[in-house]
Amino acid sequence: LIHLRWTNTIPAEKEKTQPDPVICEKPQMDFQGRVSFSEVRVYQRCGRHSLCMDTLRLAIFAKNAMDVNKLEGTLVSQIHGFNITFYIAQLTPAGIYTFMELEHVRFPQSLGDLPSFFTLATLNRLLNVHDTF
């Protein structure tokens, strides 16, 4: 069972900073290791520097989560306003950590934008994220 939580705690991976929401495994009603992280920014108060720093933090959270929880990879996301960018972090057999953008999805801002969201291209992007996770 996978569970999305909006935590206000320092991760078990001994980081000094904390991600906004995390996705944890929850077998038998007990939260286990964190398998995914997100950083969230509102659209109005955010510059490129803040977004770059969030991306760097996500890469560090992902690397530490893979080390502590002995994962081969993890999915992280960056939410900026109505835009969500999904990244995948992996540990290659050569021992190199990779971090790359998987998909970028813009969610509708109003009910009027909803029909333009449900296109084949958008659904394929969301399915790609689902299949990766």
N, CA, C and O atoms as a MOPAC input file, in Angstrom:
PM7 MOZYME 1SCF
protein

 N      0.85100 1    -1.17100 1     0.00000 1
 C      0.00000 1     0.00000 1     0.00000 1
 C      0.89600 1     1.23300 1     0.00000 1
 O      1.84900 1     1.31400 1     0.77500 1
 N      0.59200 1     2.18300 1    -0.86200 1
 C      1.34800 1     3.42700 1    -0.96600 1
 C      0.50300 1     4.54700 1    -0.38000 1
 O     -0.70600 1     4.59300 1    -0.60600 1
 N      1.12600 1     5.45100 1     0.37000 1
 C      0.38900 1     6.49700 1     1.07300 1
 C      1.09900 1     7.84000 1     0.88600 1
 O      2.30100 1     7.95000 1     1.13000 1
 N      0.34900 1     8.86400 1     0.45000 1
 C      0.88900 1    10.21500 1     0.32000 1
 C      0.66900 1    10.95600 1     1.62700 1
 O     -0.45600 1    11.03100 1     2.12000 1
 N      1.74300 1    11.50500 1     2.19300 1
 C      1.63200 1    12.25200 1     3.45300 1
 C      2.28700 1    13.61400 1     3.29500 1
 O      3.32100 1    13.75800 1     2.64400 1
 N      1.65900 1    14.60200 1     3.90500 1
 C      2.25600 1    15.93400 1     3.97600 1
 C      2.90700 1    16.02200 1     5.34300 1
 O      2.24100 1    16.30800 1     6.33800 1
 N      4.19600 1    15.77800 1     5.39100 1
 C      4.88700 1    15.68000 1     6.67300 1
 C      5.45600 1    17.02200 1     7.09300 1
 O      5.60700 1    17.94000 1     6.28700 1
 N      5.75800 1    17.10600 1     8.34500 1
 C      6.46500 1    18.25700 1     8.88300 1
 C      7.59100 1    17.73600 1     9.76500 1
 O      7.84100 1    18.24800 1    10.85600 1
 N      8.26000 1    16.71000 1     9.26400 1
 C      9.32000 1    16.07800 1    10.03600 1
 C     10.58000 1    15.95400 1     9.19300 1
 O     10.52600 1    15.94600 1     7.96300 1
 N     11.69000 1    15.85900 1     9.86400 1
 C     12.96200 1    15.63200 1     9.19100 1
 C     12.98400 1    14.17200 1     8.73800 1
 O     12.63300 1    13.29000 1     9.52100 1
 N     13.39100 1    13.89100 1     7.48800 1
 C     13.38900 1    12.51100 1     6.99900 1
 C     14.31400 1    11.59500 1     7.79100 1
 O     15.27900 1    12.04500 1     8.41000 1
 N     14.00400 1    10.31400 1     7.76100 1
 C     14.83000 1     9.31100 1     8.43700 1
 C     16.20300 1     9.20700 1     7.79100 1
 O     17.12500 1     8.63200 1     8.37000 1
 N     16.34000 1     9.76500 1     6.58700 1
 C     17.61200 1     9.71200 1     5.87900 1
 C     18.61400 1    10.73100 1     6.42200 1
 O     19.66000 1    10.95800 1     5.81300 1
 N     18.30000 1    11.34200 1     7.56400 1
 C     19.19900 1    12.24700 1     8.29500 1
 C     19.50600 1    13.53600 1     7.53300 1
 O     20.63000 1    14.03500 1     7.58400 1
 N     18.53300 1    14.06300 1     6.84400 1
 C     18.70000 1    15.34700 1     6.16400 1
 C     18.43500 1    16.48000 1     7.14400 1
 O     17.71300 1    16.29700 1     8.12400 1
 N     19.00900 1    17.63800 1     6.89000 1
 C     18.75800 1    18.80900 1     7.72600 1
 C     17.49600 1    19.53000 1     7.27900 1
 O     16.87900 1    20.25100 1     8.06300 1
 N     17.11400 1    19.34100 1     6.03300 1
 C     15.89600 1    19.95400 1     5.51000 1
 C     14.86700 1    18.87200 1     5.26800 1
 O     15.17700 1    17.68300 1     5.34500 1
 N     13.64900 1    19.27700 1     4.97600 1
 C     12.57800 1    18.30300 1     4.79400 1
 C     11.84600 1    18.56700 1     3.49200 1
 O     11.71300 1    19.72000 1     3.08100 1
 N     11.36700 1    17.51800 1     2.83600 1
 C     10.53600 1    17.70300 1     1.65100 1
 C      9.12700 1    18.10300 1     2.07800 1
 O      8.77200 1    17.99100 1     3.25200 1
 N      8.33400 1    18.56800 1     1.12600 1
 C      6.95800 1    18.93100 1     1.45500 1
 C      6.14000 1    17.64600 1     1.61300 1
 O      6.05200 1    17.15000 1     2.73700 1
 N      5.54000 1    17.07400 1     0.56900 1
 C      4.87900 1    15.77900 1     0.74500 1
 C      5.84200 1    14.62800 1     0.43500 1
 O      6.80400 1    14.79600 1    -0.31400 1
 N      5.57200 1    13.47600 1     1.01300 1
 C      6.33500 1    12.26200 1     0.73000 1
 C      5.35900 1    11.13000 1     0.45000 1
 O      4.21300 1    11.15900 1     0.89700 1
 N      5.82200 1    10.14000 1    -0.29100 1
 C      5.04200 1     8.92800 1    -0.51900 1
 C      5.77600 1     7.80300 1     0.18600 1
 O      6.96200 1     7.57600 1    -0.05500 1
 N      5.06800 1     7.09800 1     1.05700 1
 C      5.65300 1     6.02800 1     1.86100 1
 C      4.94600 1     4.71400 1     1.58000 1
 O      3.78100 1     4.68100 1     1.18400 1
 N      5.68400 1     3.63200 1     1.79600 1
 C      5.05400 1     2.32300 1     1.80800 1
 C      4.39100 1     2.15700 1     3.16600 1
 O      4.92500 1     2.59900 1     4.18200 1
 N      3.21800 1     1.51400 1     3.18100 1
 C      2.48900 1     1.36400 1     4.44100 1
 C      1.92700 1    -0.05600 1     4.56400 1
 O      0.71000 1    -0.23900 1     4.51700 1
 N      2.78700 1    -1.05600 1     4.71900 1
 C      2.26800 1    -2.40200 1     4.94700 1
 C      1.82700 1    -2.56900 1     6.39700 1
 O      2.49700 1    -2.09000 1     7.31100 1
 N      0.72400 1    -3.23300 1     6.60300 1
 C      0.22100 1    -3.53900 1     7.94400 1
 C      0.05200 1    -2.29100 1     8.81400 1
 O      0.34700 1    -2.32500 1    10.00800 1
 N     -0.41600 1    -1.20000 1     8.22600 1
 C     -0.71800 1     0.04300 1     8.94900 1
 C      0.49400 1     0.66400 1     9.64200 1
 O      0.34100 1     1.40100 1    10.61600 1
 N      1.69500 1     0.37300 1     9.14700 1
 C      2.91000 1     0.92500 1     9.72600 1
 C      3.70400 1     1.59000 1     8.60600 1
 O      4.04600 1     0.93700 1     7.62000 1
 N      4.00400 1     2.89300 1     8.74900 1
 C      4.74100 1     3.60500 1     7.71600 1
 C      6.16000 1     3.06800 1     7.62500 1
 O      6.86000 1     2.95700 1     8.63200 1
 N      6.57200 1     2.73900 1     6.41800 1
 C      7.91200 1     2.22000 1     6.16700 1
 C      8.73000 1     3.30300 1     5.46800 1
 O      8.46400 1     4.49400 1     5.63100 1
 N      9.72100 1     2.88400 1     4.69200 1
 C     10.61700 1     3.81300 1     4.01500 1
 C      9.91700 1     4.71600 1     3.01700 1
 O      8.89300 1     4.35500 1     2.43600 1
 N     10.48100 1     5.87700 1     2.83200 1
 C      9.94500 1     6.84600 1     1.88400 1
 C     10.41800 1     6.46700 1     0.49000 1
 O     11.60900 1     6.25000 1     0.27000 1
 N      9.48700 1     6.38700 1    -0.44600 1
 C      9.82800 1     5.96800 1    -1.79600 1
 C      9.70500 1     7.09200 1    -2.80500 1
 O     10.10400 1     6.92600 1    -3.95700 1
 N      9.16700 1     8.22500 1    -2.40600 1
 C      9.02200 1     9.35200 1    -3.32100 1
 C      8.92300 1    10.64900 1    -2.52300 1
 O      8.44600 1    10.66200 1    -1.38800 1
 N      9.38400 1    11.73900 1    -3.13900 1
 C      9.36800 1    13.05000 1    -2.50300 1
 C      8.82400 1    14.08300 1    -3.46800 1
 O      8.80700 1    13.87000 1    -4.68000 1
 N      8.37800 1    15.20900 1    -2.91900 1
 C      7.93100 1    16.33500 1    -3.74600 1
 C      8.35800 1    17.64100 1    -3.10100 1
 O      8.54600 1    17.72500 1    -1.88800 1
 N      8.50400 1    18.63900 1    -3.92300 1
 C      8.69800 1    20.01500 1    -3.47400 1
 C      7.58700 1    20.83100 1    -4.10800 1
 O      7.28300 1    20.65800 1    -5.28800 1
 N      6.97500 1    21.72300 1    -3.33300 1
 C      5.81800 1    22.48500 1    -3.79600 1
 C      6.10900 1    23.97600 1    -3.66800 1
 O      6.59600 1    24.43900 1    -2.63600 1
 N      5.80700 1    24.71400 1    -4.72000 1
 C      5.92700 1    26.17700 1    -4.72300 1
 C      4.68200 1    26.76600 1    -5.36900 1
 O      4.17700 1    26.24500 1    -6.36400 1
 N      4.19600 1    27.85700 1    -4.79400 1
 C      3.09200 1    28.56300 1    -5.44600 1
 C      3.66900 1    29.35600 1    -6.61100 1
 O      4.84200 1    29.73000 1    -6.60200 1
 N      2.84000 1    29.60400 1    -7.60200 1
 C      3.32100 1    30.22000 1    -8.83100 1
 C      3.75300 1    31.67200 1    -8.63900 1
 O      4.73800 1    32.09800 1    -9.24200 1
 N      3.04600 1    32.43500 1    -7.82100 1
 C      3.28500 1    33.87400 1    -7.72000 1
 C      4.62400 1    34.22600 1    -7.07300 1
 O      5.26800 1    35.18700 1    -7.49300 1
 N      5.04900 1    33.48800 1    -6.08300 1
 C      6.22100 1    33.88400 1    -5.30200 1
 C      7.44800 1    33.02900 1    -5.57800 1
 O      8.14900 1    32.65100 1    -4.63900 1
 N      7.72000 1    32.72200 1    -6.80600 1
 C      8.79700 1    31.77600 1    -7.04500 1
 C      9.63200 1    32.19000 1    -8.25600 1
 O      9.09800 1    32.43800 1    -9.33800 1
 N     10.93900 1    32.26100 1    -8.06000 1
 C     11.84600 1    32.56800 1    -9.15500 1
 C     12.59900 1    31.32700 1    -9.59200 1
 O     12.44300 1    30.25100 1    -9.01600 1
 N     13.40700 1    31.49200 1   -10.60700 1
 C     14.17600 1    30.35700 1   -11.14000 1
 C     15.16600 1    29.80100 1   -10.11600 1
 O     15.38300 1    28.59100 1   -10.04600 1
 N     15.75800 1    30.68300 1    -9.33100 1
 C     16.71900 1    30.22400 1    -8.32500 1
 C     16.05800 1    29.27300 1    -7.33300 1
 O     16.62400 1    28.23400 1    -6.99500 1
 N     14.86500 1    29.62400 1    -6.86900 1
 C     14.14300 1    28.76100 1    -5.92100 1
 C     13.81400 1    27.41500 1    -6.54700 1
 O     13.93600 1    26.37800 1    -5.89400 1
 N     13.39700 1    27.42600 1    -7.81000 1
 C     13.08100 1    26.16700 1    -8.49000 1
 C     14.32900 1    25.30800 1    -8.66500 1
 O     14.27000 1    24.09000 1    -8.49800 1
 N     15.44900 1    25.92600 1    -8.99900 1
 C     16.69900 1    25.17100 1    -9.14600 1
 C     17.14000 1    24.57300 1    -7.81200 1
 O     17.60200 1    23.43400 1    -7.76100 1
 N     16.99800 1    25.33700 1    -6.74400 1
 C     17.36400 1    24.82300 1    -5.42300 1
 C     16.44700 1    23.66600 1    -5.01600 1
 O     16.90000 1    22.69800 1    -4.40500 1
 N     15.15900 1    23.76600 1    -5.35400 1
 C     14.23400 1    22.66500 1    -5.06500 1
 C     14.61300 1    21.41300 1    -5.84300 1
 O     14.54700 1    20.30600 1    -5.30900 1
 N     15.01200 1    21.58100 1    -7.10400 1
 C     15.42300 1    20.43200 1    -7.91500 1
 C     16.66100 1    19.77600 1    -7.31400 1
 O     16.75500 1    18.54900 1    -7.26400 1
 N     17.60100 1    20.58300 1    -6.86200 1
 C     18.79600 1    20.04200 1    -6.21000 1
 C     18.42500 1    19.30100 1    -4.92700 1
 O     18.94300 1    18.21600 1    -4.66600 1
 N     17.53600 1    19.87900 1    -4.13000 1
 C     17.08600 1    19.21200 1    -2.89800 1
 C     16.42500 1    17.87800 1    -3.21800 1
 O     16.65200 1    16.88900 1    -2.52000 1
 N     15.60300 1    17.84300 1    -4.27600 1
 C     14.94800 1    16.59100 1    -4.65700 1
 C     15.97600 1    15.53100 1    -5.03200 1
 O     15.82900 1    14.36700 1    -4.65900 1
 N     17.01100 1    15.92000 1    -5.76100 1
 C     18.05400 1    14.96300 1    -6.13600 1
 C     18.75800 1    14.41900 1    -4.89400 1
 O     19.06200 1    13.22800 1    -4.82600 1
 N     19.01500 1    15.27700 1    -3.92200 1
 C     19.67300 1    14.83700 1    -2.68200 1
 C     18.75100 1    13.92500 1    -1.87700 1
 O     19.19100 1    12.89200 1    -1.37300 1
 N     17.46900 1    14.29900 1    -1.75200 1
 C     16.51000 1    13.43400 1    -1.05100 1
 C     16.43300 1    12.06200 1    -1.72300 1
 O     16.42200 1    11.03500 1    -1.04500 1
 N     16.38200 1    12.05000 1    -3.04900 1
 C     16.26500 1    10.79100 1    -3.78800 1
 C     17.49400 1     9.91300 1    -3.57200 1
 O     17.36600 1     8.71400 1    -3.32200 1
 N     18.67600 1    10.50100 1    -3.66800 1
 C     19.91000 1     9.73700 1    -3.48700 1
 C     19.98300 1     9.14200 1    -2.07900 1
 O     20.32000 1     7.97000 1    -1.91100 1
 N     19.66600 1     9.95400 1    -1.07100 1
 C     19.70700 1     9.46200 1     0.30600 1
 C     18.64500 1     8.39600 1     0.56000 1
 O     18.90300 1     7.42900 1     1.27700 1
 N     17.45600 1     8.55700 1    -0.01600 1
 C     16.40400 1     7.54600 1     0.14300 1
 C     16.82000 1     6.22600 1    -0.49100 1
 O     16.55200 1     5.15900 1     0.06200 1
 N     17.47600 1     6.29200 1    -1.65300 1
 C     17.93700 1     5.06000 1    -2.29900 1
 C     19.00000 1     4.37800 1    -1.45500 1
 O     19.01200 1     3.15100 1    -1.34900 1
 N     19.89200 1     5.15400 1    -0.85300 1
 C     20.94600 1     4.57300 1    -0.02100 1
 C     20.38000 1     3.94000 1     1.24600 1
 O     20.70300 1     2.79500 1     1.56100 1
 N     19.54000 1     4.67100 1     1.97600 1
 C     19.02200 1     4.19700 1     3.25800 1
 C     18.05400 1     3.03300 1     3.07900 1
 O     18.11000 1     2.05500 1     3.82500 1
 N     17.16000 1     3.13800 1     2.08500 1
 C     16.13100 1     2.11300 1     1.88600 1
 C     16.53400 1     1.03600 1     0.88700 1
 O     15.74200 1     0.15000 1     0.56600 1
 N     17.77300 1     1.11600 1     0.39500 1
 C     18.31600 1     0.13600 1    -0.55000 1
 C     17.41500 1    -0.01400 1    -1.78400 1
 O     17.03300 1    -1.12100 1    -2.16500 1
 N     17.09000 1     1.12500 1    -2.39300 1
 C     16.26100 1     1.15900 1    -3.59200 1
 C     17.14500 1     1.29700 1    -4.82200 1
 O     18.23300 1     1.86800 1    -4.75300 1
 N     16.67300 1     0.77100 1    -5.94800 1
 C     17.38500 1     0.95000 1    -7.21000 1
 C     17.01100 1     2.26700 1    -7.87500 1
 O     17.73800 1     2.76100 1    -8.73700 1
 N     15.88100 1     2.83100 1    -7.47700 1
 C     15.43500 1     4.09300 1    -8.05900 1
 C     14.27200 1     4.65100 1    -7.27300 1
 O     13.67000 1     3.96200 1    -6.45000 1
 N     13.96200 1     5.91200 1    -7.53700 1
 C     12.82800 1     6.54900 1    -6.89100 1
 C     12.26900 1     7.63100 1    -7.80400 1
 O     12.97200 1     8.18300 1    -8.65000 1
 N     10.99900 1     7.91600 1    -7.61400 1
 C     10.30300 1     8.93200 1    -8.39400 1
 C     10.10400 1    10.15200 1    -7.51300 1
 O      9.63100 1    10.02500 1    -6.38300 1
 N     10.45600 1    11.33200 1    -8.00700 1
 C     10.23700 1    12.57500 1    -7.27000 1
 C      9.49700 1    13.55300 1    -8.17200 1
 O      9.51500 1    13.42200 1    -9.39500 1
 N      8.85200 1    14.52300 1    -7.56200 1
 C      8.09600 1    15.49100 1    -8.35700 1
 C      8.29000 1    16.89200 1    -7.80600 1
 O      8.50000 1    17.09300 1    -6.61000 1
 N      8.21400 1    17.84800 1    -8.70900 1
 C      8.31700 1    19.25700 1    -8.36000 1
 C      7.03100 1    19.92600 1    -8.82100 1
 O      6.69800 1    19.90900 1   -10.00600 1
 N      6.31300 1    20.51400 1    -7.87300 1
 C      5.03200 1    21.15000 1    -8.17000 1
 C      5.23700 1    22.65500 1    -8.09000 1
 O      5.66200 1    23.18600 1    -7.06400 1
 N      4.92900 1    23.32900 1    -9.18400 1
 C      5.06900 1    24.78600 1    -9.25700 1
 C      3.77400 1    25.34200 1    -9.82800 1
 O      3.55000 1    25.30900 1   -11.03800 1
 N      2.92600 1    25.85100 1    -8.94500 1
 C      1.61200 1    26.31800 1    -9.39500 1
 C      0.78900 1    25.13700 1    -9.87900 1
 O      0.52100 1    24.20200 1    -9.12400 1
 N      0.39200 1    25.18600 1   -11.14100 1
 C     -0.39300 1    24.10300 1   -11.73200 1
 C      0.47100 1    23.16100 1   -12.56700 1
 O     -0.05800 1    22.27800 1   -13.24300 1
 N      1.77300 1    23.33500 1   -12.52900 1
 C      2.70600 1    22.49900 1   -13.28700 1
 C      3.34000 1    21.46700 1   -12.37000 1
 O      3.76900 1    21.78400 1   -11.26000 1
 N      3.39400 1    20.24200 1   -12.84000 1
 C      4.08000 1    19.18100 1   -12.10400 1
 C      5.11300 1    18.55800 1   -13.03000 1
 O      4.79500 1    18.12000 1   -14.13500 1
 N      6.35100 1    18.52700 1   -12.56200 1
 C      7.42500 1    17.87800 1   -13.29900 1
 C      7.84900 1    16.65200 1   -12.50700 1
 O      8.16700 1    16.74500 1   -11.32100 1
 N      7.85000 1    15.51000 1   -13.17000 1
 C      8.24000 1    14.24900 1   -12.54400 1
 C      9.66700 1    13.91500 1   -12.95800 1
 O     10.03400 1    14.03500 1   -14.12700 1
 N     10.46200 1    13.49600 1   -11.98300 1
 C     11.84000 1    13.08800 1   -12.22500 1
 C     12.02000 1    11.65800 1   -11.73200 1
 O     11.33100 1    11.20700 1   -10.81600 1
 N     12.95400 1    10.95800 1   -12.35700 1
 C     13.31100 1     9.61800 1   -11.90400 1
 C     14.79000 1     9.63900 1   -11.52000 1
 O     15.63300 1    10.14200 1   -12.26300 1
 N     15.08200 1     9.09000 1   -10.36400 1
 C     16.46900 1     8.95300 1    -9.90800 1
 C     16.77600 1     7.46400 1    -9.86200 1
 O     15.99100 1     6.67800 1    -9.33200 1
 N     17.91500 1     7.08000 1   -10.41700 1
 C     18.28200 1     5.66600 1   -10.47000 1
 C     19.75400 1     5.49200 1   -10.12200 1
 O     20.57800 1     6.38500 1   -10.32100 1
 N     20.04900 1     4.32400 1    -9.60100 1
 C     21.42700 1     3.93000 1    -9.35000 1
 C     21.79400 1     2.90100 1   -10.40900 1
 O     21.21800 1     1.81300 1   -10.44700 1
 N     22.74800 1     3.23800 1   -11.26600 1
 C     23.13700 1     2.33300 1   -12.34500 1
 C     24.01400 1     1.21200 1   -11.79100 1
 O     24.57000 1     1.34900 1   -10.70200 1
 N     24.14400 1     0.10300 1   -12.52800 1
 C     25.02600 1    -0.98000 1   -12.07500 1
 C     26.47700 1    -0.52700 1   -11.88800 1
 O     27.22400 1    -1.14000 1   -11.12500 1
 N     26.87400 1     0.53900 1   -12.57800 1
 C     28.23800 1     1.05300 1   -12.43400 1
 C     28.40400 1     1.89500 1   -11.17200 1
 O     29.50200 1     2.37400 1   -10.88900 1
 N     27.31500 1     2.08100 1   -10.40600 1
 C     27.38600 1     2.85400 1    -9.17300 1
 C     27.21300 1     4.34600 1    -9.36900 1
 O     27.55700 1     5.13100 1    -8.48500 1
 N     26.68200 1     4.75200 1   -10.51900 1
 C     26.47100 1     6.16900 1   -10.81400 1
 C     25.00000 1     6.49900 1   -10.59600 1
 O     24.11800 1     5.78600 1   -11.07700 1
 N     24.74300 1     7.57500 1    -9.87400 1
 C     23.37500 1     8.03700 1    -9.65500 1
 C     22.96200 1     8.92400 1   -10.82300 1
 O     23.67900 1     9.85600 1   -11.18800 1
 N     21.80900 1     8.63300 1   -11.40600 1
 C     21.27800 1     9.46700 1   -12.48300 1
 C     19.98900 1    10.11700 1   -12.01200 1
 O     19.25900 1     9.55400 1   -11.19600 1
 N     19.71500 1    11.30700 1   -12.53200 1
 C     18.52600 1    12.06900 1   -12.16600 1
 C     18.05600 1    12.75200 1   -13.43500 1
 O     18.73900 1    13.63000 1   -13.96200 1
 N     16.88800 1    12.35000 1   -13.93200 1
 C     16.42500 1    12.93400 1   -15.18900 1
 C     14.93300 1    13.20400 1   -15.16400 1
 O     14.17200 1    12.55900 1   -14.44300 1
 N     14.53700 1    14.17800 1   -15.97400 1
 C     13.12600 1    14.53600 1   -16.07100 1
 C     12.37900 1    13.43500 1   -16.80800 1
 O     12.79600 1    12.98600 1   -17.87600 1
 N     11.28100 1    13.01300 1   -16.22700 1
 C     10.46600 1    11.96600 1   -16.82900 1
 C      9.32800 1    12.57000 1   -17.64000 1
 O      9.18800 1    12.26500 1   -18.82400 1
 N      8.52200 1    13.41100 1   -17.03100 1
 C      7.38000 1    14.04100 1   -17.70200 1
 C      7.08600 1    15.38800 1   -17.06500 1
 O      7.46900 1    15.65900 1   -15.92700 1
 N      6.39800 1    16.22300 1   -17.82800 1
 C      5.92600 1    17.52000 1   -17.34200 1
 C      4.44800 1    17.61800 1   -17.69900 1
 O      4.07000 1    17.43500 1   -18.85500 1
 N      3.61400 1    17.90800 1   -16.70100 1
 C      2.16100 1    17.98000 1   -16.90700 1
 C      1.65600 1    19.29800 1   -16.33500 1
 O      2.01800 1    19.68300 1   -15.22300 1
 N      0.82500 1    19.97600 1   -17.09600 1
 C      0.17300 1    21.20600 1   -16.62000 1
 C     -1.28600 1    20.88200 1   -16.33900 1
 O     -2.02600 1    20.46900 1   -17.23100 1
 N     -1.68800 1    21.07400 1   -15.08600 1
 C     -3.05900 1    20.78200 1   -14.68500 1
 C     -3.94500 1    21.99600 1   -14.92900 1
 O     -3.45800 1    23.12600 1   -14.92600 1
 N     -5.24000 1    21.77700 1   -15.14200 1
 C     -6.15100 1    22.89300 1   -15.44600 1
 C     -6.31000 1    23.83500 1   -14.25300 1
 O     -6.29100 1    23.41100 1   -13.09800 1
 N     -6.46700 1    25.12800 1   -14.56700 1
 C     -6.64500 1    26.13300 1   -13.52700 1
 C     -8.10800 1    26.38900 1   -13.21800 1
 O     -8.43100 1    27.01100 1   -12.20600 1
 N     -8.99600 1    25.91400 1   -14.08300 1
 C    -10.42700 1    26.13100 1   -13.87700 1
 C    -11.20000 1    25.00400 1   -14.55000 1
 O    -10.63000 1    24.19800 1   -15.28500 1
 N    -12.49300 1    24.95700 1   -14.29300 1
 C    -13.33700 1    23.95200 1   -14.94500 1
 C    -13.36600 1    24.15300 1   -16.44800 1
 O    -13.51200 1    23.18900 1   -17.19900 1
 N    -13.22800 1    25.40200 1   -16.89900 1
 C    -13.20300 1    25.68000 1   -18.33200 1
 C    -11.99700 1    25.08000 1   -19.02800 1
 O    -12.06000 1    24.75800 1   -20.21400 1
 N    -10.88800 1    24.92600 1   -18.29500 1
 C     -9.67300 1    24.33300 1   -18.86200 1
 C     -9.68400 1    22.80700 1   -18.82000 1
 O     -8.82300 1    22.16200 1   -19.41800 1
 N    -10.64200 1    22.23900 1   -18.12500 1
 C    -10.66800 1    20.79000 1   -17.92500 1
 C    -10.73800 1    19.98800 1   -19.22700 1
 O    -10.01500 1    18.99900 1   -19.34700 1
 N    -11.56900 1    20.36000 1   -20.21200 1
 C    -11.60000 1    19.56900 1   -21.45400 1
 C    -10.25700 1    19.53600 1   -22.18400 1
 O     -9.91300 1    18.51800 1   -22.78500 1
 N     -9.50100 1    20.61500 1   -22.14300 1
 C     -8.20800 1    20.61900 1   -22.82900 1
 C     -7.16100 1    19.77800 1   -22.09300 1
 O     -6.13000 1    19.43300 1   -22.67000 1
 N     -7.41500 1    19.44900 1   -20.83400 1
 C     -6.49600 1    18.61400 1   -20.07300 1
 C     -6.60600 1    17.14800 1   -20.48400 1
 O     -5.60600 1    16.43100 1   -20.52700 1
 N     -7.81400 1    16.71200 1   -20.78100 1
 C     -8.03600 1    15.30300 1   -21.10300 1
 C     -7.79100 1    15.04000 1   -22.57800 1
 O     -8.71800 1    14.76300 1   -23.33900 1
 N     -6.53500 1    15.13200 1   -22.96500 1
 C     -6.12600 1    14.80300 1   -24.32400 1
 C     -5.33200 1    13.50500 1   -24.28400 1
 O     -4.88100 1    13.07400 1   -23.22300 1
 N     -5.17100 1    12.90100 1   -25.42500 1
 C     -4.41500 1    11.65500 1   -25.50000 1
 C     -2.95900 1    11.87200 1   -25.07100 1
 O     -2.37200 1    11.01300 1   -24.41300 1
 N     -2.38300 1    13.00900 1   -25.43800 1
 C     -0.98900 1    13.29200 1   -25.07200 1
 C     -0.83100 1    13.40600 1   -23.55400 1
 O      0.11500 1    12.85900 1   -22.98700 1
 N     -1.74700 1    14.11100 1   -22.89700 1
 C     -1.66500 1    14.26500 1   -21.44300 1
 C     -1.86700 1    12.93000 1   -20.74200 1
 O     -1.14400 1    12.60300 1   -19.80000 1
 N     -2.83500 1    12.16900 1   -21.19200 1
 C     -3.07600 1    10.85900 1   -20.57800 1
 C     -1.88500 1     9.92800 1   -20.77400 1
 O     -1.55500 1     9.15500 1   -19.87500 1
 N     -1.23500 1     9.98900 1   -21.93800 1
 C     -0.03800 1     9.17300 1   -22.16900 1
 C      1.09700 1     9.57300 1   -21.23300 1
 O      1.82900 1     8.71400 1   -20.74200 1
 N      1.24600 1    10.87800 1   -20.98300 1
 C      2.28400 1    11.32900 1   -20.04800 1
 C      2.00100 1    10.81400 1   -18.63500 1
 O      2.91100 1    10.35300 1   -17.94700 1
 N      0.74200 1    10.89200 1   -18.20700 1
 C      0.38800 1    10.40500 1   -16.86900 1
 C      0.54400 1     8.89100 1   -16.76900 1
 O      0.97200 1     8.37900 1   -15.73400 1
 N      0.20300 1     8.17900 1   -17.82500 1
 C      0.40200 1     6.72300 1   -17.83000 1
 C      1.88400 1     6.36600 1   -17.78400 1
 O      2.26400 1     5.37600 1   -17.15900 1
 N      2.71400 1     7.15500 1   -18.43400 1
 C      4.15600 1     6.92300 1   -18.38700 1
 C      4.67500 1     7.05800 1   -16.95400 1
 O      5.50000 1     6.25700 1   -16.51300 1
 N      4.19300 1     8.06500 1   -16.23300 1
 C      4.58700 1     8.23600 1   -14.82700 1
 C      4.08200 1     7.05700 1   -14.00000 1
 O      4.81400 1     6.51700 1   -13.17100 1
 N      2.84100 1     6.66300 1   -14.22400 1
 C      2.26000 1     5.53200 1   -13.49000 1
 C      3.05200 1     4.25500 1   -13.74600 1
 O      3.36600 1     3.52400 1   -12.80600 1
 N      3.37400 1     3.98200 1   -14.99000 1
 C      4.11200 1     2.76500 1   -15.32300 1
 C      5.52100 1     2.77400 1   -14.73300 1
 O      6.04600 1     1.72500 1   -14.36000 1
 N      6.12100 1     3.93900 1   -14.65100 1
 C      7.46700 1     4.04800 1   -14.08100 1
 C      7.44900 1     3.80400 1   -12.58700 1
 O      8.35100 1     3.16300 1   -12.04700 1
 N      6.42700 1     4.31200 1   -11.91500 1
 C      6.33900 1     4.18000 1   -10.46700 1
 C      5.94500 1     2.77400 1   -10.09500 1
 O      5.81800 1     2.46200 1    -8.91100 1

